[in-house]
């Protein structure tokens, strides 16, 4: 069991952190609402996604699905389409499934207690604590990567392997539970996460401006287990565009429902390297998925060479460019189509906004 600070120190730390937060917190849209549904959506989006990206996408998601009931009644493909580009699509599927559970089993009203929220699909300890404390004022601590890093440095806890990391995690959970301010648990939880995101960062922490610098036993980076390095890979895909009297269409392929990664999402057909020549490369993009950095060569093939694509014809479809942006595209497909001038940069745009000259160059 970790030895905790005396009550006087705990009270001082709460005061120091909340004062700092009031003066330094970022103006984020989900901090202007107590709606548990809106807070829930923001917390799910913020997992593995940068704040700058989430701000715009959160607003668009709530415009399309303003309530739990609206989300529950939506088609999964529509939910995935609005999520396209955020990555980690299982988050969207679990969000959708949980909304359906709430609509069916809770009369459309989200549970307020963290213990009840944890029973919903896709909601774990952290998310349940965040929703319950911010929306309902429940005195429960959140522990994410930011919180773990901050409190580990405060107490001088280092971990060098998986066993040590698990031990530190248990001590952090105990410490955070004792530290959370019962009068303002939502603000406190947001404050400590904000401290980790903006000041007590993984590299080069700004210790001189930290409100807890006098309490900190580390004052700098601390030792943690080495993370698995990113691997590199090269792949190729086909960009096939056909211009008809009705407008431009692009060939897309739907991933099988049995796929473990992004099932049911729409992507560009893949190409075995032996089926194309280097001179046909239209452009190259880089794309990261989980622990892999991909270099993707995009080949522009004319429609009469569509047989060169490696995908299953039964899963392929000619899609009007004007409709493609509203589909559940993979992040890579959206990136390539945007780069080619076929989609607007806004991932949830209702119109495609393509440029005819760019299309003519491709075919």
Secondary structure, DSSP 8 states (H G I E B T S, - for coil): ------HHHHHHHHHHHHHHHHHH----GGGG---HHHHHHHHHHHTTS-HHHHHHHHHHHHHHS-SHHHHHHS-HHHHHHHHTTS--THHHHHHHHHHHHHHHHSTT----SHHHHTTSTT--HHHHHHHHHHHH--------HHHHHHHHHHHT----SHHHHHHHHHHHHHHHHHHS-TTSHHHHHHHHHHHHHHTS-SSS--GGG-TTTTT-SS-S----------EEEEEEEEEEEEEETTEEEEEEEE--TT-SSSTT-EE--B--GGGS-GGGEEEEEEEEETTEEEEEEEEEE-GGGGGG--S-GGGEEEEEHHHHTTS-B-HHHHHHHHHTTSS-SSTT-SS----HHHHHHH-
